[in-house]
Amino acid sequence: MPKKRDLELLKMNITIDGEMNACTFMGCSDDERAGFQSIIVKVKPIFSKENSKENIKEWLAETERRCPVTDNIKEGTQIEIDDL
């Protein structure tokens, strides 16, 4: 996809932070859901040459739209657990 925009991606640094109440996960409370309340993803792409912020933002939006992990998290994918 970077080639479509005349971008040469050299590397990408990704930092993921999240907030959750571990009490449900640890079994000390059922007041909140067990998962993260919020997830913050910081992406810093490094390209071979300077690019406009607009071009990078458009590239990042397209990358996010195509990302299967983002899709699974945002769209609430059905999960089946098979009994053994």
N, C-alpha and C positions, 0 to 999 in steps of 0.2 A: 503493500500500500504506500510506503514512503516514495517509491519510485514514480507512482502516479502523480505525485505532487513535486517531483524533481527534488526530493529530499534523500540524503544518504544518512541513515540512522547509524551512528557509531556505537552508542550504548544508551541504556535508559536506567536511571535510578528511580526506584519505587519505594516509598515508605507508606506503611499501612498502620494506622492507629485506630483504636476502637474503645468504646465505653460500654461496659456491661456490669451488672450487679451479679457477683459470683454466688450470692446466697442461694438462688434457685439451683444452679449447677452443683453446688456443694451440699444441697439438701437441707439447708437451715431455714428456708422460706420458700413459699410458692406464690408470693405476692406479685412477682414480675416474671416475664418470660425469661427463658434460660439463655437466649441469644444476645448478641450485641444490640444495644439501643441505638448506636450510630457507628458507622465505619467511615473513616476519613482516609482517602487515598491521595497521596502527593506523588505526582509524576514529573520527572525532570529528564526529558529527552535531550540527548547530545548529538547534534548533527555535524557533518563535516564542514559546513559553511553556515554563515549567518542567514537567518530566515526571519521574516516578519512575524510578530506575535500573532497576527491574524492567521497566517499560514499554519503556524504551529497549533493554534487553537482549533482550526478546522480539521487538521490532521488528528489531533487528540479526540475530538468529538466523533470522528469517523472510526477511530480505533476503539473507543468506548462502545459505540453502537454495534461493532462487530465482535466484541469480546464475549465469549461464552460464559465466563465467570460472572461478569457484570450482569448479563442477561439472567442467569440463574438466581442471583441475589435479588435483583429488582423485580423479577416477575413471579417470584414465589413458586418455583418449580415443585411439582408433586414428587414426594419421596415415598417409596414403598420399602418396608422392612420385611424381609422374608424370614419367617420362623424357621429355625434349624430343626 
